[in-house]
Amino acid sequence: MASLTLREVQKSFGEVPIIRGVDLEVKDGEFCVFVGPSGCGKSTLLRLIAGLEGTTDGTVRIGDRDVTRLAPAERGVSMVFQSYALYPHMTVAENIGFGMKMAKMPKSEIQARTEKAAKMLHLTELLQRRPAQLSGGQRQRVAIGRAIVREPDVFLFDEPLSNLDAALRVQMRIEISKLHNDLKATMIYVTHDQVEAMTMADKIVVLSAGKIEQVGSPLELYHRPNNIFVATFIGSPKMNLFKVNVTEVTGGSAIIALPGGSTLAVPTRGATITPGPMTLGVRPEHLTIAPTDTGGIPGVVSLSEHLGGETMLYIDVDGSDPTVVKADGLAAQRSGDKIRIIVAPETVHLFDQSGKAVVNGSLI
């Protein structure tokens, strides 16, 4: 296995820039996930690493090799696509071993590697079946097996679970994570599903419009976002945002005028804050509901979603987008109820007028 290094990688189609100077280091054995909205360039960046697209500028290094101008077959990578792309007339064993057969490897080696991969992916009993006789999850495991037997330096996954139903996605997510633990391999994984990113990654790369917005561990991105884009993209439901005013800064705290007239003292944690308009962000699970005769932010419940273990309350607040509160599964609030939203100061994020984070919560 090997590390991956990108330096000032750029890609344009004609005069249209798609990847805008990406710098990234992925350590040997790391599971790195590229995540972002549709059209942000995450799949294009993966194809540049694979060599399926040529870079307009910059360098791609795998281990100590500069592979920028090398063909895909010379880079030491294996790619698992969104489509399984299995040969329908071949058995599972033949599909897994086809690349090795084309490379003219000895039959004994092909058989040994195929059986090893099949055992790892729980496909041993299916080796003589054809793709039409397999479920979607089994087909995806065959596609992963085909990548494993090549013993690459880097594994590349391009939204491999998007064709599966919800239950299979969860199952395959667990299996790919276990596979990474077993192989100790360097893996780059592209997804638009932030749940996959949060649960699988050692390192998450958040992309927007061909640029990296932030790189970090799942908890770092969740609790210490660099800007409003990352704050609202990572997390489901997304972070609530309120337009507020800082009325004064005193004694290491910024005094925030909340919607509805109450105030909140937020620790500045050494940040330089000047009075004026800012954006306050807080996660749905960090808000609590209180009776209407207490402080906090006044609002009216517009929708109550009971999910069993938790309840999502959608609350209309004057001057803000609908606010989401993640409450207890037995929460009694219903549509039309007037409530107050209590904000805990230690959970608050403050963003300046450009959207950059000035203060993050102190939970980690």
C-alpha positions in Angstrom: 0.0 0.0 0.0 1.1 3.6 -0.4 0.3 7.2 0.4 -1.4 9.7 -2.1 -0.3 13.2 -2.6 -1.9 15.9 -4.8 -0.1 19.2 -5.5 -1.9 22.1 -7.2 -4.0 19.7 -9.2 -6.2 21.4 -11.8 -8.6 20.3 -14.5 -10.4 22.3 -17.1 -12.7 21.2 -19.9 -12.0 23.9 -22.5 -12.1 27.2 -20.7 -14.3 25.8 -17.9 -12.4 25.0 -14.7 -13.6 22.0 -12.9 -10.8 21.3 -10.3 -9.2 24.5 -9.0 -5.8 23.8 -7.5 -6.3 20.9 -5.1 -3.6 20.1 -2.5 -4.1 17.0 -0.5 -2.2 14.3 1.4 -3.7 10.9 2.2 -1.5 8.7 4.5 -0.7 5.1 3.9 -3.6 3.0 5.1 -6.1 5.9 5.5 -9.7 5.8 4.5 -10.4 9.1 2.9 -13.8 10.2 1.7 -14.5 12.9 -0.9 -17.9 14.4 -0.2 -19.8 17.4 -1.6 -22.9 18.4 -3.6 -23.5 17.2 -7.1 -21.2 19.0 -9.6 -18.5 19.8 -7.0 -15.8 17.8 -8.8 -15.4 14.9 -6.5 -15.8 12.1 -9.2 -13.6 14.1 -11.6 -10.9 14.4 -8.9 -11.1 10.6 -8.4 -10.7 10.0 -12.1 -7.6 12.3 -12.2 -6.1 10.1 -9.5 -7.0 6.9 -11.5 -5.6 8.4 -14.7 -8.9 8.2 -16.5 -8.7 11.9 -17.0 -5.5 13.9 -17.6 -4.6 16.8 -15.3 -4.5 20.3 -16.8 -1.8 21.2 -14.2 -0.3 19.9 -11.0 1.1 16.5 -9.9 -0.3 13.3 -8.6 2.1 11.1 -6.5 1.4 7.6 -5.2 4.0 6.6 -2.7 7.3 8.0 -3.9 6.2 7.8 -7.6 5.0 10.7 -9.8 2.2 9.1 -11.7 0.8 12.3 -13.2 1.5 11.2 -16.8 1.2 7.4 -16.3 -1.6 5.3 -17.8 -4.2 3.9 -15.4 -2.7 0.4 -15.6 0.7 1.7 -14.5 -0.5 3.6 -11.5 -1.1 0.7 -9.1 -4.7 1.6 -8.4 -8.0 -0.4 -8.6 -11.3 1.3 -9.1 -14.8 0.2 -8.1 -17.5 2.0 -10.1 -21.1 2.9 -9.3 -22.1 0.3 -11.9 -21.0 -3.2 -11.1 -19.9 -3.8 -14.8 -19.8 -7.6 -14.4 -19.6 -9.9 -17.4 -23.0 -11.6 -17.4 -21.7 -14.8 -19.2 -19.0 -15.4 -16.6 -19.2 -16.9 -13.2 -18.3 -15.0 -10.1 -14.8 -16.7 -10.0 -14.2 -15.8 -13.7 -15.3 -12.2 -13.1 -13.0 -11.8 -10.1 -10.1 -13.4 -11.9 -10.5 -11.9 -15.4 -8.1 -9.0 -14.9 -5.4 -11.4 -13.7 -6.1 -13.7 -16.7 -5.6 -10.8 -19.1 -2.3 -10.1 -17.3 -1.3 -13.7 -18.1 -0.8 -14.6 -14.5 -0.4 -18.3 -13.6 -3.6 -20.2 -13.1 -2.6 -21.3 -9.7 -2.0 -17.7 -8.6 -5.3 -16.6 -10.1 -7.1 -19.4 -8.2 -5.4 -18.6 -4.9 -6.1 -14.9 -5.1 -9.7 -15.4 -6.2 -10.4 -17.8 -3.3 -8.7 -15.5 -0.8 -10.8 -12.5 -2.0 -14.0 -14.7 -2.0 -13.4 -15.8 1.5 -12.9 -12.2 2.7 -16.1 -11.0 1.0 -18.2 -14.1 1.9 -18.5 -15.1 -1.7 -17.0 -18.6 -1.5 -20.4 -20.4 -1.9 -21.2 -18.2 -4.9 -18.1 -18.6 -7.0 -19.9 -20.7 -9.7 -23.0 -18.5 -10.0 -23.4 -15.9 -12.7 -24.3 -12.2 -12.0 -28.0 -12.7 -12.8 -28.3 -15.2 -9.9 -26.9 -12.6 -7.4 -28.5 -9.8 -5.4 -27.3 -6.2 -5.8 -25.1 -6.4 -2.7 -23.5 -9.7 -3.8 -22.8 -8.1 -7.2 -21.1 -5.2 -5.6 -19.0 -7.5 -3.5 -17.9 -9.3 -6.7 -16.9 -5.9 -8.1 -14.9 -5.2 -5.0 -13.3 -8.6 -5.1 -12.1 -7.9 -8.7 -10.3 -4.9 -7.3 -8.8 -6.7 -4.3 -7.1 -9.4 -6.3 -5.0 -6.9 -8.2 -3.4 -6.0 -4.8 -3.2 -2.3 -5.7 -1.4 0.5 -3.9 -4.6 2.5 -3.6 -8.3 1.5 -3.8 -10.7 4.0 -5.5 -14.5 3.8 -4.9 -16.8 6.0 -7.0 -20.2 6.0 -5.2 -20.3 2.2 -5.1 -23.4 1.9 -3.0 -25.7 4.4 -4.8 -27.5 1.6 -6.7 -28.5 -0.3 -3.6 -31.6 0.0 -1.4 -31.3 1.5 2.1 -30.9 -1.8 4.0 -28.2 -3.0 1.6 -26.4 0.3 1.8 -26.0 0.0 5.5 -24.8 -3.6 5.2 -22.3 -2.8 2.5 -21.1 0.2 4.4 -20.2 -2.0 7.3 -18.6 -4.6 5.1 -16.4 -2.0 3.3 -15.3 -0.6 6.7 -14.4 -4.1 7.9 -12.5 -4.7 4.6 -10.5 -1.6 5.2 -9.6 -2.8 8.7 -8.6 -6.2 7.4 -6.5 -4.9 4.4 -5.0 -1.8 6.1 -5.3 -0.4 2.6 -5.3 3.2 1.4 -8.8 3.9 0.2 -10.3 6.9 -1.6 -14.1 6.9 -1.5 -16.5 9.3 -3.3 -20.0 9.8 -2.1 -22.7 12.5 -1.9 -24.1 10.7 1.2 -22.7 12.4 4.3 -23.8 9.5 6.5 -21.4 7.2 4.5 -18.7 9.9 4.9 -19.2 10.3 8.7 -19.4 6.6 9.5 -16.6 5.3 7.2 -13.9 7.9 7.0 -10.7 8.5 8.8 -10.4 11.7 6.9 -13.2 13.7 5.1 -12.5 16.1 2.2 -15.4 18.5 1.7 -15.4 19.9 -1.9 -17.4 22.8 -3.4 -17.1 24.1 -6.9 -13.8 22.2 -7.5 -12.1 23.5 -4.3 -11.4 21.9 -0.9 -13.4 23.7 1.8 -12.1 21.7 4.7 -10.2 18.5 5.4 -10.4 16.7 8.8 -11.8 13.8 10.8 -15.6 13.4 10.9 -15.8 14.8 14.4 -13.6 17.8 13.5 -15.8 18.7 10.6 -19.0 18.2 12.6 -18.0 20.2 15.7 -15.4 22.7 14.2 -16.5 23.6 10.7 -14.4 26.3 8.9 -17.4 28.0 7.4 -21.1 28.0 6.9 -20.9 25.7 3.8 -19.2 22.9 5.8 -21.4 23.6 8.8 -24.6 23.1 6.9 -23.4 20.3 4.6 -22.1 18.0 7.3 -24.8 16.9 9.6 -28.4 15.7 9.1 -30.6 17.5 9.8 -28.3 20.4 8.9 -27.1 23.1 11.4 -29.7 25.8 12.2 -28.6 29.4 11.4 -29.9 32.6 12.9 -29.1 36.2 11.9 -28.1 37.9 15.1 -26.4 41.0 16.4 -23.4 41.2 18.8 -24.3 44.0 21.1 -21.1 44.1 23.1 -18.0 42.1 24.0 -17.1 42.0 27.6 -15.3 39.7 30.1 -14.4 37.1 27.4 -18.0 36.8 26.2 -19.9 38.2 23.2 -23.4 39.3 24.1 -25.8 38.1 21.4 -29.2 39.6 20.7 -31.3 36.6 19.7 -34.5 36.6 17.6 -37.4 37.5 19.9 -35.5 39.9 22.2 -33.6 37.7 24.7 -29.8 37.7 24.9 -27.1 35.0 25.1 -23.5 35.3 26.4 -21.2 33.2 24.1 -17.6 32.7 25.2 -15.2 34.2 22.6 -12.5 31.6 23.4 -9.8 34.1 22.4 -11.4 35.2 19.1 -11.5 38.8 18.1 -15.2 39.8 17.8 -16.5 43.3 17.2 -20.1 44.3 17.7 -22.4 44.0 14.7 -24.3 41.5 12.6 -23.2 37.8 12.6 -24.7 34.4 12.0 -25.2 32.0 14.9 -25.2 28.3 14.2 -26.3 25.5 16.4 -27.0 21.8 15.8 -30.6 20.4 16.2 -29.6 18.1 19.0 -28.1 21.0 21.0 -31.4 22.9 21.2 -34.0 22.2 23.9 -37.7 23.1 24.1 -39.0 25.1 27.1 -42.4 26.6 28.2 -43.4 29.9 26.7 -42.8 31.9 29.9 -39.0 31.3 29.9 -36.2 32.9 27.9 -34.8 31.7 24.6 -36.1 32.1 21.1 -39.9 32.1 20.6 -41.4 30.0 17.8 -44.4 28.0 16.7 -44.2 24.3 15.9 -45.1 23.7 12.2 -44.4 20.0 12.0 -43.6 17.1 14.4 -42.0 14.0 13.0 -42.0 11.1 15.4 -39.2 8.6 14.5 -39.4 6.3 17.5 -36.2 7.0 19.4 -36.3 10.7 18.6 -38.7 13.4 17.3 -37.9 16.1 14.8 -39.6 19.4 15.5 -39.8 22.0 12.7 -40.3 25.4 14.3 -41.1 28.7 12.6 -39.0 31.6 14.0 -39.5 35.2 12.9 -36.6 36.4 10.7 -35.1 32.9 10.2 -35.5 29.8 8.1 -37.5 27.0 9.8 -35.5 25.7 12.8 -35.1 22.0 13.5 -34.9 20.7 17.0 -34.0 17.0 17.6 -36.1 16.1 20.7 -36.9 13.0 22.7 -38.9 10.3 21.0 -41.8 10.9 23.3 -41.9 14.7 22.8 -45.4 16.0 23.2 -45.3 19.1 21.0 -47.6 19.2 18.1 -48.3 21.5 15.1 -49.4 25.0 16.3 -47.9 24.8 19.7 -46.0 28.0 20.9 -42.7 27.2 22.5 -39.3 28.7 23.4 -36.0 27.3 22.0 -33.2 27.3 24.6 -29.6 27.6 23.2 -26.7 26.3 25.3 -23.7 28.8 24.9 -21.1 26.0 24.8 -22.6 24.5 21.7 -22.8 27.8 19.6 -20.9 28.6 16.5 -20.5 32.2 15.3 -19.8 33.1 11.6 -18.8 36.5 10.3 -20.5 38.2 7.4 -18.3 36.3 4.8 -19.5 33.0 6.3 -16.1 32.2 8.0 -16.2 30.6 11.4 -15.0 32.9 14.2 -16.1 30.8 17.2 -16.8 27.1 17.3 -18.6 25.2 20.0 -16.4 23.7 22.8 -17.8 20.1 22.8 -14.5 18.7 21.6 
